[in-house]
Structure formats: C-alpha cells, structure tokens
Amino acid sequence: MSRTFPPVSLLGAPTDVGAGHRGAGLGPEALRIAGLPEALVARGIDLIDRGNIDGPRNPWTPPDDGYRHLKEVTDWNRMVMHAVEAELDAGRMPILLGGDHCLGVGSITAVARHCRKTGKKLRVLWLDAHADFNTHNVTPSGNIHGMPVACLCGLGPRELTHLGGDAPAMSAGDIRQIGIRSVDEGEKRLVKEHGLDVYDMRYIDEVGMKRAMEEALDGVDDNTHVHVSFDVDFLDPSIAPGVGTTVPGGPNYREAQLVMEMIADSGRMGSLDIVELNPLLDAQNATAKLAVDLVESLFGKSTLMRD
C-alpha cells in the first residue's frame, strides 16, 4: 500500500532533566547515528533536521516539594511546545527526539492546541512500560518523567498543567496506553479514578496484540490526529536494553512491529515522540537501531505490499 506523508521535521531535545538516570540527553544523537534521517529520506519523505533545542542544564538536585527540577522541566517543555507547534502550523509532521518522557507534556500540549485550532480529534497512543500518571503526592522519586500523563490531564503543578494556557491539555479519554506493566501503588488508584484506557501486558497476553491495537485505534477517522508517544522502554529489555527504567515482560520484536504497522495502516499519525533512549546503557547502539527500524514501520515499511 503506497501512502504519502507530510514533510517531516526532526527536533532534538537532549535532556535527562526529568529522569532518574543520566544519559537520555544523548538520545537524539544516538538516533541520528543509528540512521534515522537517512531511513526516512529513503522512504521518500521530505525531511528537515532542525537540530537540537538548547535548554537548561540538568542541576541533578533532590526533589523539592515532591518534584525534581521543576523549573528546568518547565523551561524544556515550553521550548518543546513552541517548536512542535511551529512545525504543525507549517504543515509539517514533528518528530521529537528525546530526551526523557517528561517532554511529552510540551509535545502533546502543542498537538492538543493544534487540534483545537484545526477542529481535529486527538488520539494519543502512549507506548510505554509505565503509566506515567504519578503526582507529587504519590511519586516514590519526584522524577517528573513519571508524571507527564497526569500533567496533561490536569493533575500536577500549574507550571505544567497550564503550559499551553488552558488546563487540562487533553482528557483521559483522548489517550490509549499500550504495553503497560509497571504502575506505582498510589498511581494505580489515580489511574482507576480517572478512567485511563490501559492495554497492559496481561490484557495483551489474554487477547493478543492485534485485538488490543484494534481497540486502541477504534474511532480513529479522517478527522483524527494520532500522536504516537514512543517510550523505548515499551519494548522488552531483552531486545532494547538501552533505557534507564527496564521492566521485563514487554512486547517482543514482532509484537512491536505489529503495533507500528497497524498505526501506519490507520494513515492518521500526525506527530511522534521517541523518548527515553539511553545510549550509555546500550550495547553498540542496538536499541537506537531497533527504534529506527520500528519508526520505519510507522512510515509504511512492511514485508509485503498490502491493500
């Protein structure tokens, strides 16, 4: 099946300011070295690499009132929001190269604002081992990369919940979480209270990845903007060791390829995050190369030509 894609812009956000391990800030260059730009161009995509956003350094200080590095996280997300929104306004598809997953606040806030301006429905596909629905009251660490979904749904510090001016940036009904297998104790209650649509690994084991993805994509139509937030720790660590928060029991290679191919088949992906890649913990950049391979599938690579 041939498909045309809008022009694509790569935006690097080299920071680990929201994470508990150093090294995710090297993710953008690892993805470039693994051949992401060349792979997309080879698929016929009009690509511009905008380079890296220059944000504040990571101060590496303890939590303050339940948050680590809130000012720096807010600064990074504000810059990401403006950069992503500028590309969307220009008719381009932004691909955010993280960086840790706290950056999802800025990226998805921009996408949500764009959807409101253009009258599109928003569907966020959150590919992750973690629900990322912590707040400062329940977080065991204070690391804000465990809080972006909560912030986007209006739970969190005003600096992040109101990043785009209005709160919440999106509703819990806009997001589908896939591959979840690690949720903190207090976080479990919040996930249930707010009715997040979670396709955890037990559910995927029971019904299969194909059915889970059909359900996650249900309702996506020509007026839907699909945002894919791809945390590399979504993958089983046996195939993707280069992340700071490995959790065993994740999707294998074929399951992950099926996820990407089914998203591609929808034809509605309008923006993408690739986050939490930590080359310091990788083996010869293998995780970055796998991420590039999976992103190619998001852009239509498949074994056969399909109708």
N, C-alpha and C positions, 0 to 999 in steps of 0.2 A: 504494500500500500504506500503510494507516494504521498507526501504531505509537505506543504510549505510551512516554514516557521518565520516569525517576525525576526528582524535583526536583533542580535543578542549583544549585551554589554556585560563584561566581567568586571566585578567590583570587589577588590580585596579589602578585607577588614582584619588586619593582622594583630589580634589581641587575644589574650587569655585572661582578661580582667575580671570576667565573671566566673572563672573556673577554679577548681581546687588544685590543679596541677599546671605547671608551666609547660609551654610548648605548643598549644593550639594556635598561638600567634604566628607560627611558622607554616600553618596550613595552606595559605594562599600560594606561597612559592612552591610547596610540595606538589600541589595540584598542577601548577604550571609546568614544573619539571616533569611530572608524570604525563604531560602531553595533552592536557585538557584543551587549550586553544587550538592546537593542530587537529585534534579529533573532531571538534565541532566544525572547523573550516572544511575538513574532509567530507563532512556530511552536507556540504553546500550551504552552510549558514553564514550569513553576513555578520562578522564578528568584530567587535572593538574591545580591546582590553583597556579599561580606564586606569589601570594601575591600582595602587593601594591608597585607601583613606589614611590620613595621618592623624591619629587620635592620641590621647594622653597615654603616658606610660603606665604600666601596672605597678602600683605602690607596694603591693604584697603586704598588706596590713591586716590585722584581725578584724572580725565583724564589729560594727558599731550599731547598736540597737537592732541586731538581727540581720544586718546587711553588710556584705563586704564590698568595698569600693563603689558605693552607690553613686558618688559624683562622677567618677570616671566611667562607670557603666552608662550613666545617663548621657554623658558627653558623646560616647561612642555611638549610642543608639540614635541620638539626634542627628549625627552626621550620616549614619546609615540611612535613616528615614529620608533625609533630604536627597541623598544620592539615588536611592531606589526610586523615589517619586519622580525625580527629574527624568530618569530613563523611561519610566512608564508614560509620563506626559509626552515624551518624544516619540512614542510608538515603538519603543524597544523593549525587549524582554531582559530584565535584570537577573543575573546570576551572582548571588553574593557568596564570595569565598571567605569562609570564616577560618580562624576565629572560633570562639566558643558560642554556645547556643543562646547566651543572653542577647545576642544580636538579633534574634528573632523578633524581639519587641519592636525594634526600629524598622526592620524589613517588613513585617506583617502590618504594622501600623500604616506604613506607606501604601501597601497594597490595599488595605481596607479603605483608606482615604480615596484612593484612585477608583475603587469600586463604587463608592458613594457618588463620586463626581460623574461617573460614566453610566450609572444605573445598572451595574453588573451585580450578580450574586457572588458572594465569596465562599469558596470551599478551600479550607486548609487541610492538607494531608501531612500529618506530623509523623514522620518515620523516625522512631526513637525507641531505645530501651526504657526510657524514663518518661513519666507523665509531665514532669516539669511544672507541677501545679502547687509547689510549696509557697508559703508565705513566711514572713519573718517570725510569726508565732510558732510555726511547726518545723521550720527548717533545722536539720541537725548540723548544718555547716555555715549558713549565711551566704553560701555561694549563689549568686543571682542566676547562674546558668540553670539552676533548678527551679526557677520561678517564672520564666517568660510567658507560659500559657496563662498562669494566674494573672499576671500583669495585663495581658491582652484582654482578659475577661473582666478587668476592673478591680482585681484584688492585688493590692500591693502599694508601694509608695507612690504618692501623687506624681512625682517626677517621671515615673514610667507609665502609670495608668493613664495620665493625661499628656503623654508625649506629643500626640497629634492634636491636642486641644480639647477633644471630647473623650469621654470615657463611658463605657468600655469601647476599645477599638473594634472588638468583634464580640459576638455572643458565643456561648458554649456550643450552640447548635451549628456554628459555622465550621467546626473542626472535627476531624476524624483522626484518632491516634492509632497507629498500626505498629505492632511489634513490641508493645509494652510488656516488661517483665520485672521492673524494679520500681516500686512505689513506696515512699516512706510512710510510717504508721499514721501520722497526723494528716498527711497528704491524701491517704485513702478516703478519709472522711470527707475532705473537701471535694474530691473527685465525684463521690457519690452524691453529695449535696447539690452540686452544680450540674449534674447530669451529663458529664462528658461522655462522648461516644467513643469507647475504647475497645479496640480489637487487640486484646492481649494475646500472649503466646498460647495460653491454654485454649482460648477460643479458636485461634488459628489451627492448633493441633486437632481440635474437635471437628471443625468444618472444612478445613483446608484453606490455603491462601487464596485460591481463585474465588471462592464464595465470599470470603472476608473482603476482598477488594471490590467485588461486585456490589456489596452492601455499602462500602465506604464511598463508592462512586455513584451510588443511587441518587437520582435527582440532578446530576450534573447535566446541563444542556448548553445550547449555543449561547445563552446569556450568563454563563458561569465563568468566572475567573478562578482557575485552580492554582493555588500556591502550594508548592512542594517544599517542605522544610525537612531536609535530609540530614539527620544527625548520623554520622558514620557509625556510632555505637549501636545503631539499629541492627547492624549485621552481627552474626555470631563471631566472637573474638577468635575462633579458630581460623577464620578467613580474613579477619580485619583486626589485627592486634594493635594498630596504631591509634588508639584512643585512650583518654585518661580515665574513663569510667567503664571498664569492660564488665559485661554481665553475660554469663554463659546462657545458652539456650535460645539464641536469636535465630533469625532466618538464615538459611543456608544460601549458597550461591544461586541455585535455580529458583528458590522462592523469591529472592531479592530481584532476580531478573524478571520474574513474572510480575511482580509489583510494578516495576518500571515500565514494562511493555504494556501493561493494562492502562497505566496512566497515559502513556503515549497514544494508545488506541482511542482514548477519550477525545483527544485533539484539543483539550481545553487548558493545558498548562500555560500559564502566563508569566510565571516567575518562580525562582528556585533559590533556596539556600543550600549550601554544602558546608556543614559545620562540624566542629569537634575533632577534626583530623589532627593528630599529634605525631609528627614525624620523629620526634625524639624517642617515642615508644614503638616505632615501626621497625620492620625488617626490610631494608633495601627499598623503601618507598612502596612496598607491596600494597599497603592499604590505599594509598593515593591512586595507584594504578587500577585497583579494583573499583574505586569510586569513579574514576574516569570511564571505565568500561560500563558501569551502571548508568552514568549520565548519558552515554551514547545511546543506551536503550531508551532513555526518556525522550531522545530525539529521533526515535524511529528505527534504530538498529534492531534487526531480528534475523533469525536463521533463514526464513523463507519470506517471499513476498506474500502478504496476506490481504484478503479482501476486507 
